[in-house]
């Protein structure tokens, strides 16, 4: 049974990926400093899979602690690296936090891989590396434009670090997955998106407003060059996204990669505006979302959606869930969360 290290494994995408890895028989070690997640997520993972993954409360930017972790859990076959700060707006306000967290954590892992004989790493990247693309939908061959936020810039730099490191040592390999916008929750409603403090992403703000935790949702910008003036994104169900990581790990472990570094877009191929998401959420869940229009937020891209055909053809992976089902799962998760809080 192969052993997989998942950094940021109690986070939103990380926890769903741990579930999918365990479902197909991988042994999982989770490392997370709980800066934007909750230790209770491990209970949800255990309820779904019947297995509680090994867990270490470590900051990936702490080289010594990470070195000790590799010593403790010998024989790790692959790493999935999620651990990173990830809010566009916050990165504009706190750029140094983002550069430190996102760059140092990756550099530490790449330095420790040869020491502990780990040859494979899946890197959690983002469609923000494309900036505002000239052509939509965006393919993997689209030019990498100057980043519109420090967050986007850290993802660009991390990708460059991976390419340069593996070029210098080609017995290692990496698959870079560029996500579009993950939303939704596990169908069991045992795990979902649960940021600490005020959410930076759209969907937890929508669900928290729907349940009454927030008075009003802010829609940043109504004057973009889009049909309704709000930003357009490619929203993908988090479980579909998680499954792609399992396929990426299996591809590397089975020596099926065609290049030392491969890059794939993970999206649905469909763009939806912020206002369309709100309207669809209201319709499928039968709740009203009070919102107000606010000025544009610095760092936001106007419109972007994926051409996922390369991932579809090469990985045999497809985003299957409809946006309606995805939005329904997010609401069931939020209601389940409120119920738990009440019971406590």
Buried (B, 14 or more C-beta within 10 A) or exposed (E): EBBBBBBBBBBBBBBBBBBBBBBEEBBBBBBBBBEBBBEEBBEBBBEBBEBBBBBBEBBBBBBEBBBEBBEEBEEBBBBBBBBBBBBBBBBBEBBEEBBBBBBBBBBBBBEBBEEBEBBBBBBBBBBBBBBBBEEBBBBBEBEEBEBBBBBBBBBBBBBEBBBEBBEEEEEBBBBBBBBBBBBBBBBBBBBBBBBEEEBBBBBBBBBBBBBEBBEEBEBBBBEBEBEBBBBBBBBBBBBBBBBBBBBBBBBBBEEEBEEBBBBBBBBBBBBBBBBBBBBBBBEBBEBEBEBEEEEEBEBBBBBBBBBBBBBBEBBEBBBEBEBEBBBBBBBBBBBBBBEEEEEE
